[in-house]
Amino acid sequence: MPDEVAEVAGMATALDDFFPRVPPRSLRVGEVWADSLGLTIKRLSDSVSSGVALQRFDLRKREKTQSAASARDTMELEQESNEVGQFVWHPDRGLLRRQRSIVVETTVPPSRSVRQAVRSKVEQRLTLVRASGGGRQTLCGSPARER
């Protein structure tokens, strides 16, 4: 991607919301992994489909941000984001299913520019299921080899 385009359309994190972050190593059933940014993943018991053990995971993520008024911006805000979900991983095909519920709550306290406190709450529920069909699977634009 040309530098001029990359400056405007940074795509480095474009798929971060689409695919769950995974631990750097395999987890045993019941084991929990967490990062320093508020993400926790727990390995659940496996399920079986067509004789293949599918790995199931519970995912929880909590982020809290607070911005203080600056010389350029007189508005402060507090925002809390909570995500709860599960995903299923096939040992050969990768991500099969992802369910997630995200709640973002934002509060803007009274200030010079805001007379009365403002609060908002946005809830989003998503289910992503990998399509199966025709012997070919496409993920991120690259077809898998047929067997």
For each residue, the residues with C-beta under 8 A, 3 or more apart:
1: 5 6 9 11
2: 5 6
3: 6 7
4: 7 8
5: 1 2 8 9
6: 1 2 3 9 10 11
7: 3 4 10
8: 4 5
9: 1 5 6
10: 6 7 13
11: 1 6 14
12:
13: 10 16
14: 11 18
15: 18 19 140
16: 13 19 21
17:
18: 14 15 128
19: 15 16 95 98
20: 41 57 59 85 87 95 98
21: 16 35 39 41
22: 41 89
23: 26 27 33 41
24:
25:
26: 23
27: 23 31 32 33 41 42 43 57
28: 31 43
29: 43 44 45 46
30: 42 43
31: 27 28 42 43
32: 27 40 41 42 43
33: 23 27 40 41 42
34: 39 40 41
35: 21 38 39
36:
37: 63
38: 35 61 62 63
39: 21 34 35 59 60 61
40: 32 33 34 59 60 61
41: 20 21 22 23 27 32 33 34 57 58 59 60
42: 27 30 31 32 33 57 58
43: 27 28 29 30 31 32 55 56 57
44: 29 56 57 58 86
45: 29 56
46: 29 53 54 55 56
47: 53 54 56 88
48: 51 52 53 54
49: 52 54
50:
51: 48
52: 48 49 90 91 92
53: 46 47 48 91
54: 46 47 48 49 88 89 90 96
55: 43 46 88 89 91
56: 43 44 45 46 47 86 87 88 89
57: 20 27 41 42 43 44 86 87 88 89
58: 41 42 44 85 86
59: 20 39 40 41 83 84 85 86 87 100
60: 39 40 41 82 83 84 85
61: 38 39 40 81 82 83
62: 38 80 81 82 83
63: 37 38 79 80 81
64: 78 79 80 81
65: 78 79 80
66: 76 77 78 79
67: 73 76 77
68: 76
69: 73 74 75 76 111
70: 73
71:
72:
73: 67 69 70
74: 69 111 112 113
75: 69 108 111 113 114
76: 66 67 68 69 108 109 111
77: 66 67 106 107 108 109
78: 64 65 66 106 107 109
79: 63 64 65 66 104 105 106 107
80: 62 63 64 65 104 105
81: 61 62 63 64 102 103 104 105
82: 60 61 62 102 103
83: 59 60 61 62 100 101 102 103
84: 59 60 100 101
85: 20 58 59 60 98 99 100 101
86: 44 56 57 58 59 98 99
87: 20 56 57 59 95 97 98 99
88: 47 54 55 56 57 95 96 97 98
89: 22 54 55 56 57 94 95 96
90: 52 54 93 94 95 96
91: 52 53 55
92: 52
93: 90 96 130 137 144
94: 89 90 130 139
95: 19 20 87 88 89 90 98 128 130 139
96: 54 88 89 90 93 129 130
97: 87 88 127 128 129 130
98: 19 20 85 86 87 88 95 126 127 128
99: 85 86 87 125 126 127 128
100: 59 83 84 85 125 126
101: 83 84 85 123 124 125 126
102: 81 82 83 123 124 125 126
103: 81 82 83 121 122 123 124
104: 79 80 81 121 122 124
105: 79 80 81 119 120 121 122
106: 77 78 79 118 119 120 121
107: 77 78 79 117 118 119
108: 75 76 77 111 114 117 118 119
109: 76 77 78 114 117
110: 114 115 116 117
111: 69 74 75 76 108 114
112: 74
113: 74 75
114: 75 108 109 110 111 117 118
115: 110
116: 110
117: 107 108 109 110 114
118: 106 107 108 114
119: 105 106 107 108
120: 105 106
121: 103 104 105 106
122: 103 104 105
123: 101 102 103
124: 101 102 103 104
125: 99 100 101 102
126: 98 99 100 101 102
127: 97 98 99
128: 18 95 97 98 99
129: 96 97
130: 93 94 95 96 97 137 139
131: 137
132: 137
133: 136
134:
135: 146 147
136: 133 143 144 146
137: 93 130 131 132 143 144
138: 141 142 143 144
139: 94 95 130 142 144
140: 15
141: 138
142: 138 139
143: 136 137 138
144: 93 136 137 138 139
145:
146: 135 136
147: 135
